[in-house]
């Protein structure tokens, strides 16, 4: 995995953090952490979109963030585990992986001056 795709994954992880923070933050420190997660998430997503197609970056960002949020809900907040939910998360991950496979970074043009 190259640095650009790593930025997308990092952005998605921080997205999970700020989504959880928006729902569960109750102290100033938790709200500050939520704000930091928002900034880091969008900054790294913007950096990735400079080298990869914006639509692909956004789809992968949202897909991984959704998967992470659902799994976090199940693991830490006792959300019910449903077979259909897990199957659909698997399908979503297949789509995200497929987008990564078919998306190539644009080749850099050599300046011949």
C-alpha positions, 0 to 999 in steps of 0.5 A, a space after each residue: 500500500 502506498 502513502 496515498 492509500 495509507 492517507 485514505 485509511 488514516 482518514 477513515 480511522 479518524 472518521 470513525 473516531 469523530 462519528 463516535 465522538 459526535 454521538 458520545 462526547 460529553 466533556 470538553 476534552 471529548 469534544 476537543 478530541 472529536 474536533 481533532 479527529 474531524 480535522 485530521 480525517 478531512 485533511 488526510 482525505 484531501 491530501 489523498 484526493 490530490 493524487 487519486 480520483 476524488 470519487 474513489 477517495 470519497 467512496 473508499 473513505 465513506 465505505 471504510 468509515 461506515 464499516 469501522 463505525 458499525 464494527 465499533 458500535 458492535 464491539 464497544 457499544 453493544 449494538 446487536 449483531 445481525 447476520 444481514 448487517 455483517 453480510 452487507 458490511 462484507 459486500 461493502 468491503 468488497 466494493 471498497 477493495 474493488 475500487 482500490 484495485 481498479 484505481 491507479 494513481 495518475 502517472 507523473 509527466 516528465 517535464 522536458 525543458 
